C-alpha cells in the first residue's frame, strides 16, 4: 500500500476536527490501527483527548510542537505499529512537521492533518501552507459568518467582544475568543 497525506483545513468553527474524527472512525471501522495526536499546548477541552467545539471526542497522544522524527518514533514505538496517523491542530507544530509527515507517508502510511490555514490576521499559519502543497488530498471547509450568515473563511480574534488585529500569533481559545467571518466582515490588520 502506498502512503497518503490528507489535509483538512479552514477557519475556526468550520468542522476541521469533526472531519478529522470522522476519518479516524472510518479507518477504525476498516480495521486499521490508528494513532491520534494533538499538540501539548492545546488543553482547551481535555488534556488527553481531541475534542470538537461541540463536545465530540476521541483519546489521543500529546506531542511537543517541535516534534522530531527521533522523538516521534520513540513516542509511538515506531511508525510500523499503526496504519493511520492523525494530527489535530497541525498549525501549531513547528517547521519540521511537514518533513515528519512525508517520512511517515514514505513508509506507506496514511497521514491525516487538520489545522487552520490562516491565523487571526489572515496570514498563512505555521506549517499548513507546506502541508497543503504536499497533500494528496485537501479539503477546505467554511464556517458561517457570525455577522451576515455567508460562508466564512477567516477567524476573527475578539477581546471584550470586539475584533482585534494585534497580539501574539498563538492564543488558544474558543467561542469567546474567536468567531468565523467572511471576507467582507473580517477586520484585517491595518
N, C-alpha and C positions, 0 to 999 in steps of 0.2 A: 504494500500500500504506500502511495506517495503522500508526503506531508502536505499540509494546507494551512494557510493563515487566513483567518476570517476576522474582520474588524467591524464592530458596531459602534457608531458614533452619532453625535447630535448634541443639542444643548441640554441643559438640566431639565428634568421632568419630561423628557421625550420618550422614556421607556427603554433606555440602553441596558440597564441592569435586568429589567424584566425579560428582554430579548436574550441576554446572556444566560439567565437561569433557564429559560425555555430551551435553549440549545443544549445546555448541560443535562437537563432532564431527558431530552430526546436521545442524547448519546447514552445515557444510563439505561433507557428502555431498550436500546440496541445492544445492551450488554457490554458496553465499552467501559473501561476503567477511566474515571475522570478525577482530576485534581483541580480544585477551585482555589484561587488565590485573590488576596487584596493587599494593598499597601498597609504597612503597620500604622501609618499616620491616620488612616480612616477608622475612627472609633465612634462615628455618629450614632448608629443604632445598636450595634453589638460589636464586641471585640473579635470573636471568632466565627462570625457569620457574615455572608454577603446578604444585605437586606435592601429591598427596594423601598422607595418612599411610601409605598402602600402596605408595607409590612410582610411581604413575601420574603422568605429567607432560606438559605442553604448553608451548611457548615463549610468553613474554608480554612486554609492555611494563611498566615500573615507573612509578608516579605518586606525587607527593608527596601526603600525606594532606589537604592544604589546596588541592587542585587547583581551579582556577578555569576558567571557560569559555574565556577568552582563552588561557590556558596549555594547556588541553586541545586546543583546535583547532589550535594550533601544533604540539603534540606529535605529533598523528596526521595532519597535513597536511589537516585538515578532516574533519568527520564524513561528508561525501559520499563519502569513499573506501571506507567499509565499510557493510555491511548490518546487521551484528550487533556490538554492543559488550558484552563480558562482563567483569565485575569480581568478583574473588575477595576475600575478607576485607573486605567492604564496611563492616563495623562500625568499621574503623579510619579511614575517610575522615571529613572534617570536616562541620560543619553545612550547608555549601553543596552537598554532594554530591547530595542529592535534587533540588535545582533543576537541577543539571547533567544528571542523568538525565532529568528531564522535558523539558529543552531538546533533548536528543538524540531522545527519543521524538517530540517535536513535529515533527521533521524527517522523520518516517515510518520511523524506525529501530527495530529490536528491541534492547532493553537487558535483559541478564540480570545480576542481582546475587546473590551468595551471601555470607552472613555470619551471625554469631551474633546471635540475638535478645536474649539476656540475657548480662550479664557474670558474673564468678565470684561475685558477691554475689547473683545472681538478679534484678538490676535491668535495665531496658531499656538496650541498648547502642548508643551513638553515634547515627548517623542511621537505624539499622534500623527503629525504630518508624514514622518518617515514610515510609520506603521501603515498608514492609509496607502502610501505609494507602493509598499511591498506586498500588501494583502492580495490574496487570490480572489477575495470577495469583500466588498464594502457595502454596508447597509447604513445609510444616513437617515436618522429618524428626526421628526419635527415634533415639537410640543404645541401647545395652544397659547397664543399671546394673551397675557392677562389683561391687556389694555383693550384690544379690539376683537379677539377671538380668531384671528387669522393664524396660519401656520407660523410657529416661532422657531427660529434657528439660532438665537442668541440667548446668553444667560446674563441677566441684569443683576448686578450686586446692589443690595439695598442696605441703608443704615437709617434706622428710625422710619422705615417705610419709604424712603426716598432714594432714587438712583445715585450711585457714586461711581466715579471713574478712577479714583486713586486708591492706593493701598497696596499691600503685598499681593503677589500673584496667587498664593495659596492661602485660602481662608475657608476651612471646612464648614459647611452649613447646609441648611435645608430651606424649607418654605419661608422662614422669616428672614433669611439672608440673601436669597436669590429668587428670581422669578423669570419665567420664559417670556421673551419678547420677539416680535417680528422686526425686520429691518427698520421699518418706519418708526416704531416706538422704542427702539433700543437707543440709549443715551451713550454714544461712544466718547472716548476721552477727547478733551478739547485740544 
